[in-house]
Amino acid sequence: MGVLSVSLDKWSDEEIDSMIEVGGNNAANAVYEAFLPEGYSKPSPDAGNEERVKFIRSKYELQEFLKPGLRILSTNSGKTFQSDSKEALDGSNSLSHRNKVQTTVKKSDLNPVWNEELMLSVPDEYGSVKLSVYDEDTFSAHDIMGEAEIDIQPLITSAMALGDVESFESMQIGKWLKSDDNALRNDSIINLVDGKVKQDVLLKLQNVECGELELELEWIPLDP
């Protein structure tokens, strides 16, 4: 029996654990085989070597069966989803410049809890979501009490990679990693819960001595 020579990425223990967390091979197939052409048949176990190699290259190397507009890159730090749109990755194109929402005012409260739902539409060329916290003044300009930005790309690409999320069981599908370049207190996990894509975020307020914001994001796809 012959063995086909292949080049494999070296996966760290953390990457292997992450793959297990998101569902292993079944979750990977749900992404890489999300858009198999109608009537397309995957090679059977007794298919010839040439047929199997062609399918593997189409699936992983050429990524012909991914959701349109997505591409998965292999990097030194792991596997990441990336949009083909350059503008979608440009943080200077802030979503907050396109539409804006505001909570109610919590009076005489140093630790306000809003428990409010605010909705923003996401344009094709999206950037980060900018959050600003103010101390309301009646007779003068409101004092800024801190700011933070949310990178929504991990949430959106995780949701889009799965497609019809209602057909999957609850599981972790992504993660926004804490780094020196963002305001995260800790890694932000993206979960599929009861057919909904949600992300818990804990942010340090920037340009202020102290302060944190805790919120939950939810991706709501619109009917075509």
N, CA, C and O of each residue as an XYZ file, in Angstrom:
896
protein
N       0.852     -1.190      0.000
C       0.000      0.000      0.000
C       0.887      1.238      0.000
O       1.786      1.338      0.835
N       0.667      2.174     -0.899
C       1.458      3.390     -0.993
C       0.883      4.490     -0.121
O      -0.294      4.448      0.240
N       1.700      5.469      0.218
C       1.267      6.607      1.029
C       1.523      7.878      0.246
O       2.636      8.109     -0.226
N       0.509      8.692      0.108
C       0.639      9.946     -0.605
C       1.417     10.945      0.246
O       1.085     11.143      1.415
N       2.435     11.572     -0.310
C       3.243     12.536      0.431
C       2.506     13.864      0.523
O       2.061     14.404     -0.490
N       2.377     14.391      1.737
C       1.692     15.665      1.943
C       2.490     16.510      2.918
O       3.285     15.994      3.703
N       2.264     17.827      2.857
C       2.869     18.753      3.818
C       1.785     19.164      4.807
O       0.709     19.603      4.402
N       2.065     19.025      6.105
C       1.077     19.310      7.136
C       1.529     20.474      8.007
O       2.718     20.634      8.284
N       0.550     21.297      8.441
C       0.847     22.334      9.427
C       1.135     21.677     10.768
O       0.594     20.614     11.071
N       1.992     22.312     11.578
C       2.228     21.852     12.942
C       1.261     22.561     13.861
O       1.286     23.787     13.969
N       0.403     21.793     14.529
C      -0.604     22.361     15.416
C      -0.134     22.279     16.860
O       0.353     21.240     17.306
N      -0.284     23.378     17.583
C       0.058     23.388     19.004
C      -1.072     22.720     19.798
O      -2.156     22.475     19.268
N      -0.799     22.431     21.079
C      -1.826     21.843     21.942
C      -3.029     22.776     22.063
O      -4.171     22.319     22.112
N      -2.768     24.100     22.110
C      -3.858     25.061     22.233
C      -4.742     25.046     20.990
O      -5.964     25.141     21.104
N      -4.145     24.930     19.811
C      -4.929     24.900     18.578
C      -5.761     23.628     18.491
O      -6.900     23.656     18.027
N      -5.194     22.518     18.936
C      -5.935     21.255     18.943
C      -7.120     21.355     19.897
O      -8.224     20.920     19.569
N      -6.889     21.930     21.083
C      -7.978     22.105     22.047
C      -9.068     22.998     21.479
O     -10.255     22.743     21.680
N      -8.656     24.064     20.756
C      -9.637     24.973     20.161
C     -10.474     24.263     19.109
O     -11.682     24.482     19.013
N      -9.826     23.413     18.323
C     -10.544     22.654     17.292
C     -11.571     21.725     17.931
O     -12.682     21.572     17.424
N     -11.192     21.109     19.047
C     -12.123     20.217     19.753
C     -13.298     21.014     20.301
O     -14.443     20.563     20.259
N     -12.995     22.239     20.830
C     -14.039     23.062     21.428
C     -15.121     23.443     20.430
O     -16.297     23.495     20.793
N     -14.750     23.713     19.172
C     -15.731     24.165     18.186
C     -16.405     23.022     17.460
O     -17.182     23.255     16.534
N     -16.126     21.783     17.861
C     -16.873     20.681     17.290
C     -16.077     19.724     16.445
O     -16.648     18.791     15.881
N     -14.749     19.924     16.331
C     -13.903     18.985     15.613
C     -14.198     18.923     14.128
O     -14.482     19.941     13.496
N     -14.127     17.711     13.572
C     -14.227     17.518     12.136
C     -15.595     17.923     11.585
O     -15.682     18.459     10.480
N     -16.652     17.673     12.338
C     -17.989     18.029     11.870
C     -18.128     19.539     11.670
O     -18.710     19.992     10.684
N     -17.585     20.314     12.618
C     -17.652     21.771     12.497
C     -16.803     22.253     11.327
O     -17.192     23.175     10.610
N     -15.630     21.621     11.132
C     -14.772     22.004     10.004
C     -15.470     21.738      8.680
O     -15.422     22.566      7.771
N     -16.122     20.578      8.570
C     -16.845     20.259      7.337
C     -17.995     21.233      7.094
O     -18.308     21.569      5.952
N     -18.626     21.687      8.197
C     -19.730     22.631      8.054
C     -19.263     23.941      7.444
O     -20.053     24.654      6.825
N     -17.979     24.264      7.613
C     -17.418     25.481      7.038
C     -16.875     25.220      5.637
O     -17.252     25.900      4.683
N     -15.979     24.222      5.515
C     -15.299     23.970      4.247
C     -16.217     23.354      3.187
O     -15.913     23.428      1.996
N     -17.334     22.749      3.601
C     -18.265     22.146      2.650
C     -19.624     22.840      2.696
O     -20.645     22.241      2.357
N     -19.633     24.102      3.117
C     -20.892     24.815      3.305
C     -21.657     24.991      1.997
O     -22.888     25.021      2.001
N     -20.942     25.107      0.876
C     -21.598     25.385     -0.397
C     -21.129     24.416     -1.477
O     -20.605     24.828     -2.512
N     -21.323     23.124     -1.223
C     -21.066     22.128     -2.268
C     -22.063     22.342     -3.399
O     -23.247     22.543     -3.132
N     -21.621     22.305     -4.654
C     -22.546     22.512     -5.779
C     -23.686     21.500     -5.749
O     -23.510     20.364     -5.309
N     -24.846     21.923     -6.218
C     -26.011     21.042     -6.249
C     -25.715     19.816     -7.102
O     -25.266     19.932     -8.242
N     -25.971     18.650     -6.540
C     -25.726     17.406     -7.267
C     -24.302     16.901     -7.171
O     -23.975     15.852     -7.727
N     -23.433     17.652     -6.456
C     -22.024     17.245     -6.328
C     -21.913     16.081     -5.341
O     -22.492     16.119     -4.256
N     -21.175     15.065     -5.723
C     -20.983     13.900     -4.863
C     -19.548     13.844     -4.369
O     -18.607     13.874     -5.163
N     -19.383     13.763     -3.043
C     -18.053     13.604     -2.464
C     -17.505     12.218     -2.814
O     -18.272     11.267     -2.966
N     -16.178     12.105     -2.942
C     -15.584     10.802     -3.253
C     -15.945      9.753     -2.200
O     -15.910     10.038     -1.003
N     -16.285      8.567     -2.633
C     -16.601      7.472     -1.724
C     -15.303      6.874     -1.182
O     -14.235      7.150     -1.730
N     -15.362      6.063     -0.121
C     -14.157      5.461      0.451
C     -13.347      4.639     -0.550
O     -12.132      4.511     -0.400
N     -13.999      4.086     -1.560
C     -13.275      3.275     -2.535
C     -12.934      4.052     -3.799
O     -12.578      3.456     -4.815
N     -13.038      5.391     -3.745
C     -12.708      6.209     -4.906
C     -11.207      6.164     -5.181
O     -10.414      5.885     -4.281
N     -10.827      6.437     -6.407
C      -9.422      6.417     -6.795
C      -8.644      7.564     -6.177
O      -9.227      8.551     -5.728
N      -7.321      7.431     -6.156
C      -6.440      8.417     -5.540
C      -6.578      9.784     -6.208
O      -6.623     10.807     -5.526
N      -6.645      9.802     -7.528
C      -6.724     11.068     -8.260
C      -8.001     11.831     -7.905
O      -7.984     13.050     -7.730
N      -9.117     11.085     -7.800
C     -10.392     11.721     -7.468
C     -10.361     12.308     -6.065
O     -10.865     13.409     -5.841
N      -9.767     11.574     -5.107
C      -9.710     12.055     -3.736
C      -8.788     13.260     -3.600
O      -9.113     14.206     -2.882
N      -7.644     13.239     -4.278
C      -6.711     14.377     -4.229
C      -7.368     15.626     -4.794
O      -7.222     16.716     -4.242
N      -8.088     15.466     -5.891
C      -8.769     16.618     -6.513
C      -9.779     17.231     -5.554
O      -9.876     18.453     -5.449
N     -10.539     16.375     -4.846
C     -11.542     16.881     -3.909
C     -10.881     17.593     -2.726
O     -11.339     18.655     -2.307
N      -9.809     17.012     -2.192
C      -9.113     17.608     -1.053
C      -8.541     18.980     -1.415
O      -8.641     19.925     -0.633
N      -7.945     19.084     -2.597
C      -7.394     20.376     -3.030
C      -8.518     21.396     -3.231
O      -8.366     22.563     -2.868
N      -9.642     20.963     -3.805
C     -10.768     21.873     -4.027
C     -11.328     22.363     -2.703
O     -11.733     23.519     -2.577
N     -11.349     21.470     -1.711
C     -11.951     21.792     -0.425
C     -11.057     22.678      0.434
O     -11.509     23.708      0.933
N      -9.797     22.292      0.614
C      -8.920     22.987      1.559
C      -7.983     24.003      0.915
O      -7.780     25.089      1.459
N      -7.414     23.665     -0.231
C      -6.436     24.561     -0.855
C      -7.115     25.658     -1.662
O      -6.817     26.838     -1.480
N      -8.023     25.278     -2.548
C      -8.720     26.265     -3.376
C      -9.940     26.849     -2.666
O     -10.417     27.920     -3.041
N     -10.450     26.158     -1.646
C     -11.576     26.617     -0.839
C     -12.777     26.988     -1.717
O     -13.365     28.062     -1.591
N     -13.112     26.046     -2.613
C     -14.188     26.295     -3.570
C     -15.578     26.173     -2.960
O     -16.557     26.632     -3.549
N     -15.671     25.554     -1.777
C     -16.990     25.277     -1.217
C     -17.317     26.155     -0.013
O     -18.302     25.905      0.681
N     -16.504     27.183      0.244
C     -16.775     28.113      1.336
C     -17.910     29.049      0.961
O     -18.259     29.191     -0.211
N     -18.481     29.688      1.981
C     -19.469     30.728      1.745
C     -18.819     31.843      0.935
O     -17.707     32.255      1.267
N     -19.465     32.348     -0.115
C     -18.880     33.414     -0.933
C     -18.436     34.607     -0.101
O     -19.147     35.033      0.810
N     -17.257     35.149     -0.413
C     -16.730     36.306      0.296
C     -15.860     35.970      1.483
O     -15.287     36.869      2.099
N     -15.742     34.674      1.829
C     -14.902     34.272      2.954
C     -13.717     33.464      2.457
O     -13.792     32.771      1.443
N     -12.624     33.570      3.194
C     -11.457     32.749      2.923
C     -10.785     32.462      4.247
O     -10.731     33.335      5.113
N     -10.268     31.252      4.424
C      -9.632     30.867      5.680
C      -8.130     30.806      5.469
O      -7.641     30.113      4.576
N      -7.408     31.539      6.302
C      -5.963     31.611      6.190
C      -5.304     30.772      7.256
O      -5.834     30.634      8.359
N      -4.140     30.202      6.937
C      -3.342     29.492      7.924
C      -2.191     30.392      8.321
O      -1.362     30.766      7.490
N      -2.146     30.746      9.631
C      -1.115     31.647     10.112
C      -0.328     30.987     11.226
O      -0.695     29.912     11.701
N       0.762     31.634     11.646
C       1.583     31.078     12.734
C       0.821     31.001     14.045
O       1.131     30.176     14.904
N      -0.190     31.871     14.199
C      -0.929     31.901     15.456
C      -2.198     31.065     15.400
O      -2.937     30.999     16.383
N      -2.464     30.425     14.262
C      -3.649     29.583     14.191
C      -4.429     29.795     12.924
O      -3.946     30.437     11.992
N      -5.649     29.255     12.878
C      -6.522     29.349     11.724
C      -7.507     30.473     11.949
O      -8.141     30.533     13.002
N      -7.652     31.374     10.977
C      -8.539     32.502     11.138
C      -9.378     32.680      9.890
O      -8.949     32.356      8.782
N     -10.597     33.209     10.087
C     -11.442     33.570      8.967
C     -11.083     34.978      8.529
O     -10.741     35.824      9.355
N     -11.163     35.231      7.221
C     -10.892     36.572      6.722
C     -11.828     36.876      5.579
O     -12.108     36.013      4.747
N     -12.316     38.106      5.537
C     -13.167     38.526      4.435
C     -12.305     38.904      3.246
O     -11.190     39.399      3.412
N     -12.821     38.669      2.040
C     -12.101     39.068      0.837
C     -12.121     40.575      0.635
O     -11.336     41.111     -0.148
N     -13.017     41.258      1.339
C     -13.153     42.696      1.181
C     -12.128     43.422      2.038
O     -12.136     43.286      3.262
N     -11.246     44.194      1.410
C     -10.224     44.935      2.147
C     -10.861     45.958      3.077
O     -10.396     46.172      4.196
N     -11.941     46.592      2.596
C     -12.574     47.617      3.402
C     -13.148     47.043      4.686
O     -13.227     47.742      5.697
N     -13.549     45.785      4.656
C     -14.151     45.184      5.837
C     -13.162     45.028      6.974
O     -13.555     44.873      8.131
N     -11.868     45.069      6.647
C     -10.836     44.905      7.664
C     -10.265     46.237      8.122
O      -9.387     46.264      8.985
N     -10.740     47.334      7.568
C     -10.174     48.645      7.852
C     -10.859     49.243      9.067
O     -11.999     49.700      8.978
N     -10.169     49.243     10.209
C     -10.766     49.730     11.442
C     -11.083     51.202     11.411
O     -11.896     51.662     12.213
N     -10.463     51.982     10.499
C     -10.744     53.405     10.452
C     -12.128     53.678      9.885
O     -12.676     54.764     10.076
N     -12.692     52.705      9.192
C     -14.034     52.861      8.638
C     -15.038     52.438      9.700
O     -15.654     51.378      9.590
N     -15.202     53.256     10.716
C     -15.940     52.863     11.916
C     -17.435     52.793     11.664
O     -18.018     53.672     11.029
N     -18.042     51.733     12.173
C     -19.477     51.563     12.049
C     -20.216     52.685     12.750
O     -21.301     53.087     12.330
N     -19.620     53.190     13.824
C     -20.298     54.224     14.591
C     -20.474     55.504     13.793
O     -21.328     56.319     14.143
N     -19.696     55.716     12.728
C     -19.847     56.888     11.885
C     -21.074     56.760     10.991
O     -21.555     57.757     10.452
N     -21.581     55.550     10.831
C     -22.681     55.318      9.911
C     -24.030     55.355     10.630
O     -24.992     55.911     10.100
N     -24.112     54.789     11.792
C     -25.341     54.880     12.573
C     -24.987     54.884     14.052
O     -23.950     54.368     14.469
N     -25.884     55.483     14.831
C     -25.547     55.771     16.217
C     -26.756     55.507     17.104
O     -27.882     55.854     16.748
N     -26.519     54.896     18.253
C     -27.592     54.645     19.220
C     -27.110     55.076     20.592
O     -25.909     55.204     20.830
N     -28.072     55.302     21.507
C     -27.721     55.814     22.829
C     -28.622     55.183     23.878
O     -29.818     54.990     23.659
N     -28.027     54.865     25.021
C     -28.805     54.318     26.132
C     -29.546     55.443     26.849
O     -29.360     56.622     26.549
N     -30.381     55.053     27.796
C     -30.984     56.039     28.686
C     -29.931     56.528     29.681
O     -28.873     55.915     29.823
N     -30.222     57.617     30.358
C     -29.318     58.177     31.359
C     -29.626     57.566     32.723
O     -30.781     57.517     33.147
N     -28.581     57.104     33.399
C     -28.721     56.585     34.759
C     -28.229     57.656     35.733
O     -27.033     57.931     35.819
N     -29.154     58.242     36.448
C     -28.821     59.374     37.325
C     -28.291     58.900     38.671
O     -28.770     57.914     39.232
N     -27.286     59.626     39.182
C     -26.717     59.385     40.521
C     -26.331     57.935     40.721
O     -26.699     57.315     41.719
N     -25.589     57.399     39.769
C     -25.195     55.987     39.824
C     -23.758     55.841     39.322
O     -23.472     56.103     38.154
N     -22.853     55.418     40.220
C     -21.460     55.244     39.842
C     -21.205     53.903     39.148
O     -20.169     53.720     38.508
N     -22.139     52.981     39.275
C     -22.016     51.671     38.634
C     -23.325     51.342     37.905
O     -24.055     50.436     38.305
N     -23.606     52.077     36.849
C     -24.908     51.915     36.177
C     -25.060     50.547     35.511
O     -24.107     49.993     34.962
N     -26.275     50.022     35.573
C     -26.652     48.800     34.872
C     -27.819     49.161     33.969
O     -28.876     49.566     34.454
N     -27.639     49.020     32.655
C     -28.662     49.458     31.715
C     -29.674     48.356     31.380
O     -30.878     48.611     31.360
N     -29.199     47.147     31.119
C     -30.102     46.067     30.697
C     -30.992     46.515     29.537
O     -32.202     46.290     29.541
N     -30.372     47.148     28.551
C     -31.101     47.634     27.384
C     -30.584     46.952     26.127
O     -29.415     46.575     26.048
N     -31.465     46.797     25.148
C     -31.081     46.250     23.859
C     -31.013     47.381     22.839
O     -31.989     48.099     22.622
N     -29.847     47.527     22.219
C     -29.646     48.535     21.182
C     -29.263     47.823     19.895
O     -28.469     46.883     19.931
N     -29.802     48.242     18.771
C     -29.557     47.556     17.509
C     -28.872     48.486     16.513
O     -29.290     49.628     16.320
N     -27.815     47.978     15.885
C     -27.101     48.688     14.829
C     -27.134     47.847     13.559
O     -26.938     46.633     13.609
N     -27.380     48.485     12.433
C     -27.288     47.775     11.162
C     -25.822     47.708     10.749
O     -25.060     48.641     11.005
N     -25.426     46.616     10.114
C     -24.032     46.398      9.721
C     -23.915     46.528      8.206
O     -24.450     45.690      7.480
N     -23.232     47.554      7.714
C     -23.066     47.719      6.258
C     -22.080     46.709      5.700
O     -21.361     46.049      6.451
N     -22.049     46.591      4.373
C     -21.117     45.662      3.733
C     -19.674     46.016      4.081
O     -18.852     45.130      4.313
N     -19.369     47.303      4.115
C     -18.007     47.752      4.442
C     -18.006     48.227      5.897
O     -18.089     49.424      6.172
N     -17.912     47.274      6.817
C     -18.014     47.604      8.228
C     -16.633     47.760      8.857
O     -15.635     47.280      8.320
N     -16.592     48.431      9.989
C     -15.356     48.562     10.754
C     -15.631     48.196     12.201
O     -16.365     47.245     12.472
N     -15.059     48.928     13.116
C     -15.266     48.652     14.536
C     -16.466     49.426     15.067
O     -16.916     50.394     14.453
N     -16.974     48.993     16.204
C     -18.038     49.719     16.903
C     -17.389     50.501     18.034
O     -16.697     49.922     18.871
N     -17.605     51.797     18.066
C     -16.996     52.654     19.071
C     -18.005     52.950     20.174
O     -19.132     53.364     19.903
N     -17.586     52.733     21.426
C     -18.431     52.997     22.589
C     -17.883     54.200     23.357
O     -16.676     54.307     23.575
N     -18.761     55.087     23.758
C     -18.357     56.259     24.543
C     -19.274     56.371     25.757
O     -20.491     56.219     25.647
N     -18.671     56.642     26.924
C     -19.425     56.801     28.162
C     -19.283     58.255     28.620
O     -18.177     58.789     28.688
N     -20.433     58.892     28.937
C     -20.419     60.297     29.316
C     -21.083     60.496     30.676
O     -21.977     59.749     31.073
N     -20.615     61.523     31.371
C     -21.267     62.009     32.580
C     -22.112     63.204     32.163
O     -21.582     64.239     31.758
N     -23.431     63.056     32.265
C     -24.320     64.109     31.763
C     -24.278     65.339     32.657
O     -24.406     65.242     33.877
N     -24.096     66.502     32.026
C     -24.153     67.783     32.718
C     -25.308     68.598     32.157
O     -25.476     68.692     30.942
N     -26.094     69.180     33.035
C     -27.277     69.916     32.593
C     -26.929     71.234     31.925
O     -27.548     71.606     30.927
N     -25.942     71.947     32.466
C     -25.675     73.302     31.985
C     -24.357     73.436     31.224
O     -23.961     74.548     30.875
N     -23.687     72.343     30.966
C     -22.433     72.406     30.210
C     -22.288     71.132     29.382
O     -23.127     70.233     29.437
N     -21.203     71.080     28.616
C     -20.978     69.913     27.770
C     -20.770     68.663     28.630
O     -20.185     68.731     29.711
N     -21.253     67.528     28.137
C     -21.108     66.274     28.877
C     -19.631     65.887     28.965
O     -18.886     66.051     27.999
N     -19.213     65.377     30.116
C     -17.826     64.972     30.327
C     -17.628     63.530     29.855
O     -18.378     62.632     30.238
N     -16.613     63.325     29.023
C     -16.306     61.974     28.561
C     -15.687     61.175     29.702
O     -14.766     61.656     30.361
N     -16.180     59.962     29.944
C     -15.696     59.134     31.050
C     -14.962     57.884     30.566
O     -14.609     57.017     31.365
N     -14.741     57.799     29.288
C     -14.012     56.652     28.762
C     -14.579     56.183     27.428
O     -15.741     56.420     27.099
N     -13.720     55.513     26.678
C     -14.106     55.006     25.367
C     -13.548     53.598     25.176
O     -12.618     53.186     25.870
N     -14.124     52.872     24.231
C     -13.623     51.547     23.874
C     -14.140     51.197     22.489
O     -15.161     51.723     22.047
N     -13.429     50.307     21.808
C     -13.852     49.868     20.484
C     -14.028     48.361     20.470
O     -13.293     47.633     21.137
N     -15.010     47.896     19.701
C     -15.282     46.469     19.554
C     -15.017     46.060     18.115
O     -15.599     46.619     17.185
N     -14.145     45.093     17.937
C     -13.906     44.517     16.620
C     -14.993     43.462     16.389
O     -14.990     42.414     17.034
N     -15.918     43.739     15.470
C     -17.034     42.819     15.252
C     -16.742     41.769     14.173
O     -17.589     40.925     13.882
N     -15.537     41.826     13.579
C     -15.231     40.852     12.533
C     -15.276     39.400     13.028
O     -15.838     38.552     12.335
N     -14.700     39.075     14.211
C     -14.778     37.676     14.663
C     -16.209     37.173     14.793
O     -16.499     36.027     14.447
N     -17.110     38.026     15.291
C     -18.507     37.639     15.445
C     -19.156     37.388     14.086
O     -19.819     36.370     13.888
N     -18.965     38.318     13.153
C     -19.631     38.217     11.858
C     -19.103     37.047     11.043
O     -19.884     36.290     10.465
N     -17.778     36.892     10.991
C     -17.225     35.812     10.177
C     -17.543     34.445     10.767
O     -17.739     33.484     10.023
N     -17.597     34.345     12.089
C     -17.976     33.077     12.716
C     -19.411     32.710     12.355
O     -19.709     31.557     12.041
N     -20.303     33.710     12.404
C     -21.707     33.462     12.084
C     -21.886     33.118     10.610
O     -22.625     32.191     10.278
N     -21.219     33.853      9.723
C     -21.381     33.637      8.289
C     -20.786     32.311      7.846
O     -21.275     31.692      6.900
N     -19.735     31.873      8.522
C     -19.096     30.608      8.147
C     -20.030     29.427      8.376
O     -19.976     28.440      7.642
N     -20.888     29.523      9.393
C     -21.820     28.435      9.679
C     -23.030     28.463      8.767
O     -23.634     27.421      8.512
N     -23.398     29.645      8.267
C     -24.565     29.729      7.398
C     -25.846     29.659      8.202
O     -26.133     30.565      8.985
N     -26.625     28.596      8.024
C     -27.891     28.415      8.729
C     -27.610     27.933     10.142
O     -27.521     26.729     10.383
N     -27.467     28.879     11.092
C     -27.061     28.528     12.450
C     -28.118     27.703     13.175
O     -27.792     26.989     14.123
N     -29.376     27.786     12.749
C     -30.437     27.055     13.436
C     -30.310     25.551     13.267
O     -30.938     24.788     14.001
N     -29.499     25.117     12.302
C     -29.351     23.683     12.056
C     -28.239     23.061     12.899
O     -27.995     21.859     12.799
N     -27.556     23.862     13.733
C     -26.450     23.367     14.541
C     -26.816     23.339     16.025
O     -27.661     24.104     16.489
N     -26.165     22.445     16.747
C     -26.335     22.406     18.188
C     -25.508     23.514     18.838
O     -24.615     24.081     18.210
N     -25.815     23.817     20.101
C     -25.084     24.853     20.825
C     -23.615     24.463     20.974
O     -23.304     23.325     21.325
N     -22.714     25.408     20.707
C     -21.282     25.144     20.801
C     -20.521     26.455     20.683
O     -21.085     27.480     20.301
N     -19.225     26.412     21.017
C     -18.351     27.558     20.795
C     -17.933     27.571     19.335
O     -17.519     26.544     18.797
N     -18.040     28.744     18.681
C     -17.709     28.815     17.261
C     -16.605     29.823     16.950
O     -16.161     29.913     15.805
N     -16.158     30.577     17.941
C     -15.107     31.554     17.664
C     -14.597     32.220     18.921
O     -15.060     31.944     20.027
N     -13.621     33.113     18.725
C     -13.010     33.783     19.871
C     -12.308     35.061     19.389
O     -11.638     35.061     18.356
N     -12.474     36.151     20.157
C     -11.726     37.392     19.945
C     -10.690     37.454     21.048
O     -11.036     37.548     22.226
N      -9.425     37.401     20.676
C      -8.350     37.245     21.648
C      -7.926     38.573     22.270
O      -7.812     39.584     21.577
N      -7.694     38.560     23.575
C      -7.152     39.718     24.278
C      -5.735     39.994     23.785
O      -4.948     39.065     23.601
N      -5.406     41.271     23.570
C      -4.058     41.651     23.163
C      -3.791     43.083     23.601
O      -4.677     43.764     24.117
N      -2.556     43.531     23.390
C      -2.197     44.905     23.735
C      -2.849     45.910     22.788
O      -2.867     47.109     23.065
N      -3.381     45.420     21.677
C      -3.972     46.301     20.674
C      -5.471     46.493     20.849
O      -6.081     47.241     20.086
N      -6.080     45.840     21.830
C      -7.509     46.034     22.052
C      -7.797     46.256     23.533
O      -6.900     46.191     24.374
N      -9.067     46.518     23.834
C      -9.455     46.888     25.196
C     -10.029     45.717     25.987
O     -10.622     45.928     27.045
N      -9.867     44.501     25.503
C     -10.438     43.344     26.183
C      -9.785     43.098     27.541
O      -8.568     43.214     27.690
N     -10.625     42.752     28.540
C     -10.117     42.315     29.835
C      -9.647     40.865     29.761
O      -8.687     40.472     30.423
N     -10.350     40.076     28.934
C      -9.990     38.679     28.731
C     -10.488     38.248     27.351
O     -11.197     38.999     26.682
N     -10.120     37.054     26.932
C     -10.578     36.553     25.640
C     -12.105     36.554     25.601
O     -12.764     36.187     26.573
N     -12.645     36.969     24.478
C     -14.096     37.064     24.320
C     -14.585     35.892     23.471
O     -14.208     35.759     22.307
N     -15.425     35.044     24.063
C     -15.873     33.813     23.423
C     -17.151     34.064     22.615
O     -18.051     34.777     23.060
N     -17.212     33.468     21.431
C     -18.393     33.543     20.567
C     -19.068     32.176     20.583
O     -18.460     31.168     20.221
N     -20.319     32.153     21.004
C     -21.032     30.892     21.161
C     -22.287     30.848     20.301
O     -22.928     31.866     20.043
N     -22.612     29.644     19.871
C     -23.907     29.388     19.254
C     -24.805     28.820     20.344
O     -24.556     27.728     20.855
N     -25.863     29.571     20.702
C     -26.739     29.186     21.812
C     -28.187     29.208     21.324
O     -28.716     30.262     20.970
N     -28.817     28.040     21.308
C     -30.223     27.940     20.890
C     -30.467     28.609     19.542
O     -31.451     29.325     19.361
N     -29.562     28.366     18.604
C     -29.727     28.903     17.257
C     -29.368     30.367     17.103
O     -29.652     30.962     16.063
N     -28.743     30.968     18.123
C     -28.360     32.377     18.065
C     -26.861     32.523     18.310
O     -26.298     31.843     19.168
N     -26.222     33.407     17.556
C     -24.788     33.655     17.702
C     -24.597     34.813     18.672
O     -25.017     35.938     18.403
N     -23.948     34.520     19.823
C     -23.791     35.527     20.866
C     -22.334     35.615     21.306
O     -21.578     34.648     21.210
N     -21.957     36.795     21.789
C     -20.578     37.022     22.241
C     -20.588     37.886     23.489
O     -21.107     39.002     23.467
N     -20.019     37.382     24.581
C     -19.864     38.155     25.810
C     -18.560     38.936     25.749
O     -17.511     38.383     25.419
N     -18.630     40.227     26.069
C     -17.466     41.111     25.956
C     -17.289     41.900     27.247
O     -18.238     42.509     27.741
N     -16.073     41.889     27.796
C     -15.709     42.711     28.950
C     -14.559     43.615     28.518
O     -13.472     43.139     28.191
N     -14.812     44.939     28.520
C     -13.868     45.904     27.976
C     -13.358     46.855     29.052
O     -14.107     47.268     29.937
N     -12.070     47.198     28.964
C     -11.502     48.266     29.782
C     -11.781     49.593     29.075
O     -11.541     49.720     27.875
N     -12.277     50.557     29.799
C     -12.474     51.873     29.219
C     -11.113     52.542     29.001
O     -10.254     52.520     29.883
N     -10.930     53.127     27.835
C      -9.683     53.773     27.481
C      -9.747     55.275     27.790
O     -10.824     55.859     27.906
N      -8.549     55.885     27.922
C      -8.419     57.324     28.180
C      -9.093     57.737     29.493
O      -9.657     58.824     29.612
N      -9.013     56.820     30.484
C      -9.583     57.093     31.792
C      -8.815     56.235     32.797
O      -8.244     55.210     32.424
N      -8.795     56.643     34.063
C      -8.016     55.917     35.063
C      -8.532     54.501     35.287
O      -7.741     53.566     35.408
N      -9.839     54.336     35.342
C     -10.403     53.008     35.565
C     -11.821     52.964     35.012
O     -12.407     53.995     34.682
N     -12.351     51.773     34.920
C     -13.714     51.621     34.416
C     -13.804     50.463     33.439
O     -12.870     50.206     32.680
N     -14.921     49.774     33.460
C     -15.140     48.627     32.578
C     -16.563     48.667     32.031
O     -17.465     49.250     32.633
N     -16.738     48.032     30.874
C     -18.052     47.857     30.273
C     -18.262     46.375     30.008
O     -17.391     45.711     29.446
N     -19.405     45.861     30.409
C     -19.738     44.469     30.137
C     -20.993     44.435     29.272
O     -22.006     45.047     29.611
N     -20.921     43.724     28.163
C     -22.057     43.665     27.264
C     -22.105     42.337     26.523
O     -21.131     41.584     26.500
N     -23.254     42.066     25.922
C     -23.429     40.866     25.113
C     -23.821     41.285     23.706
O     -24.758     42.060     23.518
N     -23.094     40.766     22.716
C     -23.414     41.020     21.323
C     -24.206     39.850     20.768
O     -23.994     38.703     21.160
N     -25.106     40.144     19.867
C     -25.849     39.079     19.181
C     -25.952     39.430     17.702
O     -26.315     40.549     17.339
N     -25.629     38.463     16.863
C     -25.716     38.633     15.417
C     -27.119     38.236     14.966
O     -27.546     37.105     15.196
N     -27.849     39.170     14.316
C     -29.204     38.901     13.852
C     -29.225     39.035     12.330
O     -29.245     40.155     11.819
N     -29.220     37.925     11.596
C     -29.265     38.010     10.129
C     -30.629     38.472      9.666
O     -31.648     38.082     10.238
N     -30.656     39.300      8.634
C     -31.910     39.801      8.078
C     -32.354     38.898      6.939
O     -31.525     38.378      6.192
N     -33.641     38.715      6.810
C     -34.168     37.918      5.704
C     -33.858     38.606      4.382
O     -33.980     39.826      4.280
N     -33.448     37.819      3.339
C     -33.135     38.428      2.053
C     -34.369     39.022      1.405
O     -34.285     39.578      0.310
